[in-house]
Amino acid sequence: MKASHGFIVLSICLMLNACGNANHINGRSMKTALKSVAIIKERLPASQRVEFEVAYWSLRNQIKDDAEFLKAIDQKTPADIIEQGKVGFAKNKAAGVAEVAGYDNWEQMIAKQIEHRGEQDRGAVDPKDKKAYPIVDYKMRSM
């Protein structure tokens, strides 16, 4: 009986420990990293989603080696990733990288990304809205 109580307490402690890092990136593998990034992105306020996503992928572009990238993002919060993205932007700006040369600062780049995504959303076509769908006529006619 005592063993079952100990097992229950141990399993509850393990579950609480596993659930405690919900806003941290799990960097064990690329698959777990992408899953945790997707979950974190859904939980972020709309104003921070684009900034987090841009920072994450700019960091990925800077670090090509998977193991090194996973080590760099493991157990990081969205604020940590955004801060790393800002540092990377400053380095790229100072180095004269063409991708960031058109932006004066990080905020301008994020604003441009948000504007660009807004344009994409307005131009999106619903796949259910087809032009050549069959016409169904419900009028009863005599044969």
C-alpha positions, 0 to 999 in steps of 0.5 A: 500500500505504501509503495503505491502512494509513493508511486503516485507522489513520484508520478505527480512530481514528474508530471508537474516538472514536465509541465513546468517548462511550457514556455521553454523550447525543448532542444532535444531534437529538431522535431521536439524543437519545432513542436515546442516552437509551434506551441509557444507561438500559439500561446504568444500574444498576436503582437509578439508572434511575428517577432518570435518567428522572425527571431527564431528563423533568423537564428536558424539561418545564422547557425547551420549545424543542427547540434549547435543550433539545438544547444543555442535554443534549448530551454530558451523562452520567447523573450530569450529568442527575440533578444538573440534575434535582435543581437543577430540583426545588429551583427548582420547590420554591422556586417552589411548583410544584404537581407537586413541592409534595407532596414534601419532597426529591428522594429522596422523589419518586424513592422515590414514583416507584419505588413507583408503578412497582412497583404498575403492574408488579404490575397489568400483564396479559399480553396473551397471557393472554386470557379468551375463548380457544378451548378445544382438546380433544385427546381422541379421540372416535368420530364 
